[in-house]
Every structure is written in C-alpha cells, then in structure tokens.
Amino acid sequence: MKQLMLAVTMIAATSLFAIPSAAQPYPSKPIRLLVPFPPGGSVDLVARLVAPKLSESLGQQIVIDNRSGASGNIAAELVVRAAPDGYTLMVHTIPLVANTFLFSRVPYDVLNDFAPVSLLSSSPSLLAVHPSLPARSVRELLELAKSKRGALNYASAGVGTNPHISGELFNYLGKVNIVAVHFKGGGPALIATMSGEVGVAFTNLSETSVYVKAGRLRALGITSTQRSAVLPDVPTIAEAGLPGYEFTTWHGMLTSKGTSRAAVALLSDRLRQTMRAPDQAKLFEQRGLDVIASSPEEFSAHLKKELEKWGRVIKERGMKAD
C-alpha cells in the first residue's frame, strides 16, 4: 500500500512539473528565420529589416539562417519538414510559386504545405543596361534585340529567380529573345552587368539605384505600373515602349503547416504593428520597398493569384530548371 501511495505521489509531482512546460505561451524560445537566397538580395534585406523589431516585440531572439540553393527549394523543404510549432519561419518571394512550373518535382505544395503569415512588402525592379550598350530607351532595346536576335544577354540571379522571370516576361511580351545568363545570386549578376560582361539586367531597384546615380548603369525602365520615388525620372517599362508589362517583387513570411492559428495570428499582428510604425516604414521606403504587412488570409489569396499568373507565362515561354 505504501509503495502504491508513493507511486501515485511521484506521478502527481511529475505532472505538476510538466504542466507549466506544456502550457508555456508562444514564443518561449528563439525563432529561426530561413532566407532561401544568399546575403545581399532583396529577400535577405527584408528579413534583416523585419527581424530586429519583430524580435523585440515578441521578446525572443530571431536567428536568420541563409539556406540558398535550388532556387529557394532547399529552404522551403526545411520549413515543410520542421515541427509545426511556429519556431521555423521563412521569408520567400516569387520563386516559391514559380518553381512549381519550372521543376519537374518540387518538395512542397505551395497552397497545402505552408501556413502563410503575412505578405510583408513589395518592390519594383529595374531594367538597366551597361553604358556601352547602344540602347537609351526600352524601345531602342527592343529594336536592338530584334535586329540581333539571340545576340543580347541579360544577367539572372539563377534559374527561376525574380530577375529570370522578369526577363522572360520582357521577352514574352516584346517578342524578342534576350538570352539569360545565370549567376549564383543577385550580387554576382549585378557585378557582371556593371563590368560589361553582360549587357542587360533586371535587378532590384533597392540594390541598383545607387549605381545608376553614379553612372555605372543606365536605367531604362521601372517594372511596376507606377514610377518610383527612388528614380522619379525613369519611366515604367509599360509607358516606355512595352504596354502591359508589369513585374513587382513581393516578399512574404510563411511557417509550417499545422502551426496553431494563435501563433500565426500573433506573428501577423506583431508584424503589422512593427512594420507600419513610422520609423520602420521609413527604412523600407528608403530602400525602395513598399510595406504591406497583410493578414494570413490576404497572403493566401495572393499566392493563389501568383500561381495562375506565373504558371501561364512559364508555360508559354517553355521555361525549365531541370
């Protein structure tokens, strides 16, 4: 009888100690934030702008982990395989949806394997050329590409990346064939264009505007439907000679499917608070980024639209990554 009572007492004591651990509110430990591309690109920039203030708001450290490779598939697969507890987050961009059509197999289903947290921000890209290229406008570039079909190249950050997709959209609408030259990231692609190794680039406005102002690159057009305050004298590609062209880079945060609604809602709410604060919004604006900070539902709807849009373009162009 004494042994039975002792056993019951030990079980009760163990349960009492276990309850606080199980009931710890989210987050109660550091959070890992995966970036699917090398440091220096727009996705990395957004992650590093978001992390400090979000960390402060949540009261937990956020550790940025750059896991580049396979056009973002490596990091995405890590999120899919992670425990659904909200401690593994990821900032991604257009390749998250484009890879579905570019690769014969991807290790995830965009709409069913993630829990969208927030569409964080968007930014236009810039069509720029090396100063030696004899094209001073979008129309002149199109004419040059048509007269020298297949002879012009543009720098890409890799198969399926934003520069690759924006370049192929230009080819598709302009009925030209400027050939993609793939580099390992946006940084090397930009360097190759500034050195004259490649003549044309579709690159992030936030990374490129300083080189345009310094005369190392010539800006021909903004990829969005409106001009940018960063380079107000540069027309949009649509108004400069290619009607219907629009490409806007977006950045969104996701976590593993099955993560509690409460954790996702908390992350989304804190992101809205921190990103829309005047000082933080100004930091984004200075880098050519527009703050969105959407709800999870709005980001989910956006992903569905992006799948339809880029699936059509990629199939029309016959783009493949393998």
Beta strands, then each sheet from edge to edge (+ up, - down):
strand 1: 31-35
strand 2: 62-66
strand 3: 88-92
strand 4: 114-129
strand 5: 153-156
strand 6: 179-182
strand 7: 200-204
strand 8: 218-222
strand 9: 248-256
strand 10: 290-291
sheet 1: 2+ 1+ 3+ 9- 4+ 7- 5- 6-
sheet 2: 2+ 1+ 3+ 9- 4+ 8-
sheet 3: 2+ 1+ 3+ 9- 4+ 10-
end
